[in-house]
Amino acid sequence: MIKLTPAERSALRAEAHGLNPVVMIGEAGLTESVVKEISASLDAHGLIKVRVFGDDREARVAMYEQICADLDAAPVQHIGKLLVLYRSKKEAVKERSGKSGPGMREVTIVKASASGTKKPSVTKVMLKGNERVTAGGNIKRAKPRQTSSKKNSLNK
């Protein structure tokens, strides 16, 4: 099990506040397929909420501890029937399947304040292969190259 400091746990609780439950555990309980789904969700998202249907608090606590122990996850929060779990994301190596272009990439945009007296704003955004950042810090899609209608009609 991963150990978190109180400050890390507090930051993760704040981050998880807006999340919806990704996995729901029903009357069958904690089955092997549910554990696989929780593991896959943790790999993809890192921080997830799990909803447990059932009124037995001790059973929910036991499930929470078992999930954390089995999947090497950190318990963040347990409120009622919601469990919040954290495990650092695993970098998935995806094979490129004949696509051209670089795909998604992360870019840091630094914009100066309008008055020039305040600190510049720094944001990180994900750009698709056909997008670019302008000098002003805006994101634009690359347009397809224009072709001449006369040349197209002559070539046919």
N, C-alpha and C positions, 0 to 999 in steps of 0.2 A: 504494500500500500504506500502511496505517495504521501509524505507529510507536508502540510502547508502551514505557513506562518499565519497568525491572525490577520495581518495586513493583506496577505495574498488571498486568504479566504474571503475577506470583506470585499476586495476588488472583484473577485469572481462572483460573489453573490449579487453585487451591483450589475455586473455584466449579464448575469442569468435572469435578471428581473423581467426583461422584455421577451424572453424566450418562451415558446410553446413546448409542451411535452412532445418528444420525438418518439419515445417508446412507451407503450402502455402494457402493464402486466395485468392479465385478467384472472379469472377464477382458477385456471390451470396452474398458476403460480410461476415460479422461476424455472422455466424449462430450458433445455439446451439451445433451442432456436431463439428464445428471448435473449439469452446471454450473448449469442452470436450477433444478434441485431444491435444490442447495446454496444458491443465491441466495435462493430462497423460504424455506428453513429459516433462513437468517441474518436475513432480514427479520422472520420470526415470532419467533425465539428470541434472536437476538443472539449467543449463544455456543453452538456446536455441536461435536459430535464426528463425524468421518468415518472409517469403516473402509475400508482399501484391501486387497483380496485380491490377493496376488502376493508373490513372494519377492525381487524385485529392489529393493534399497534405493535405488539411484540413481534408478530410475523413480518411486518414492514421493516422494523429495525433489523431483524435477522437477515432479510433479503438485502437490505442496504449494505450491511457488513459483508455478506457473502459476495455481492457484486464487486465491491471494492477490493476484496481479497483475491477473487478469481481473476479479475481483469487488470489488476495493478493500477487502480484508479484512486483518486483522492475524494473523500466525502467532503462536499462543500456545505450542503444544507439539507435538512429534512424538516419540512413543515407539512403536517397533516399527511396527505396522500401523495405529496410531491417530493421526489428525491432529486437533488442536483449533484451531478458527478463531473469530475474533471480528470482528464488525462491529456498530456501533450499530443498534438496531432502527429501522425506519421506521414512522412512525405511519400506520396504514392508516385511511383515511376510509371508514367503513362507512355505507351508506345504511340508514335505518330502514325496514323493510318493514311498515308498518301496525301495529306493536306499540305498546302503550300502556305507560307507565312509563318511568323514566329509564334502566333497564338497569344495567350494572355501574358501580360507583363505588368509589374508593379512600378509605378512612377511616383516620385515625390514632387509636389507642386508647391512652390514658395511664392506667395503673392504679397507685395508690399502694401501697407495700409494706404488708404486714400489720402490721409493728411500727411503721411510721411513721418509722423511722430510716434506712432505706436509700433509694437513689434509686428513683423510680418507673419502672416498666417501660413502654416505648414500643413498640407494634407497629403495623404497617400491614397492613390486611386489605382484601380486595375484597368488597364487599357486592352482592348481587343486588337487583333492584328491589323485592322484597317483604320485605327484611330491614331491621332497624334495630338500633342499639346502645342497650342499656339504660344507666341511670345507673351501674350497677356495672361496665360495660365488657363485658358479655356480648352475644352476637349472638342476636337472636330473629327468627323469621319472623313477618310480619304474618298474622294469621288472617283468613279471610273473614268478612265481616259476617254475623251471625246473623239469620235471618229467621224470622218467626212461621209455624208450620205452619197455624194457624187462618186467617191472612190469605191464605196460598197456596191453601188449599182454597176460600175465598170468591171469589177472583179467577178461578177456573177455570170 
